Amino acid sequence: MGVKMPRVECQDCGRPIAAGPVAGRLTKGRVWRHDPPDKVREPGSALVSCPGSLTIVDLPHPARQLELPAEPSELDPDGIDTVPLF
């Protein structure tokens, strides 16, 4: 299972694009490389990225903490992906 990256609106084309974390900056992310929405790539032609690719943006939910149910009885032990260490 992979990590789900938050999506942010590209400041240039307006499309929702994944943003990966920037090292050392918990509230910032870098927009992943993406093609412009109106660009049709011909086989063998050069790659053209949207000008908004790789822009550093504010992440929508930086350093968000996992929320657990109030009652331990609400936890489903069969749905937990952990292995006891002791």
C-alpha positions as CSV (number, residue, x, y, z in Angstrom):
1,M,0.0,0.0,0.0
2,G,1.4,3.4,-1.0
3,V,1.2,6.7,0.8
4,K,-1.6,8.9,-0.3
5,M,-0.3,12.4,-1.1
6,P,-2.6,15.4,-0.5
7,R,-3.9,17.1,-3.6
8,V,-3.6,20.8,-4.2
9,E,-4.8,23.0,-7.0
10,C,-2.1,23.9,-9.5
11,Q,-1.6,27.6,-9.4
12,D,-1.1,27.7,-13.2
13,C,-3.7,25.2,-14.7
14,G,-6.1,24.8,-11.8
15,R,-6.0,20.9,-11.9
16,P,-5.8,19.0,-8.6
17,I,-2.3,17.6,-8.4
18,A,-0.5,15.6,-5.7
19,A,2.0,17.5,-3.6
20,G,4.9,15.7,-2.0
21,P,6.5,16.9,1.3
22,V,9.5,19.2,1.2
23,A,12.3,18.1,3.5
24,G,12.6,20.2,6.7
25,R,9.3,22.2,6.0
26,L,6.3,20.4,7.5
27,T,3.8,22.9,6.1
28,K,5.1,22.9,2.5
29,G,4.9,20.6,-0.4
30,R,6.1,20.4,-4.0
31,V,3.5,20.0,-6.8
32,W,4.3,16.9,-8.8
33,R,5.3,17.2,-12.4
34,H,2.3,17.2,-14.7
35,D,1.4,18.0,-18.3
36,P,-0.5,21.1,-19.3
37,P,-4.2,20.2,-19.7
38,D,-4.3,21.4,-23.3
39,K,-1.1,19.7,-24.4
40,V,-1.3,16.6,-26.6
41,R,2.1,14.9,-26.8
42,E,3.1,13.5,-30.1
43,P,5.3,10.3,-30.0
44,G,8.9,11.3,-30.1
45,S,8.3,14.9,-29.2
46,A,9.9,16.7,-26.2
47,L,8.2,16.5,-22.8
48,V,6.6,19.8,-21.8
49,S,5.6,20.3,-18.2
50,C,2.9,22.6,-16.9
51,P,4.6,25.8,-15.6
52,G,3.0,25.1,-12.2
53,S,5.0,21.8,-11.9
54,L,7.4,21.6,-9.0
55,T,6.1,24.8,-7.4
56,I,6.3,24.9,-3.6
57,V,2.9,25.3,-2.0
58,D,1.2,25.2,1.4
59,L,-0.1,21.7,2.2
60,P,-3.8,21.5,3.1
61,H,-3.4,19.5,6.3
62,P,0.2,19.8,7.5
63,A,1.3,17.5,10.4
64,R,-2.2,16.2,11.0
65,Q,-2.5,13.8,13.9
66,L,-4.2,10.5,13.6
67,E,-7.6,10.6,15.4
68,L,-8.5,7.5,17.5
69,P,-12.0,6.7,18.7
70,A,-12.9,7.8,22.3
71,E,-13.6,4.3,23.4
72,P,-11.1,1.5,23.0
73,S,-14.0,-0.9,22.4
74,E,-14.6,0.9,19.1
75,L,-11.3,-0.3,17.7
76,D,-11.5,-3.3,15.4
77,P,-8.5,-5.6,16.4
78,D,-8.9,-7.5,13.1
79,G,-8.5,-4.3,11.1
80,I,-5.2,-3.2,12.7
81,D,-2.0,-3.9,10.7
82,T,0.4,-4.4,13.6
83,V,2.4,-7.2,15.1
84,P,3.0,-7.5,18.9
85,L,6.6,-7.0,19.8
86,F,6.5,-8.7,23.1
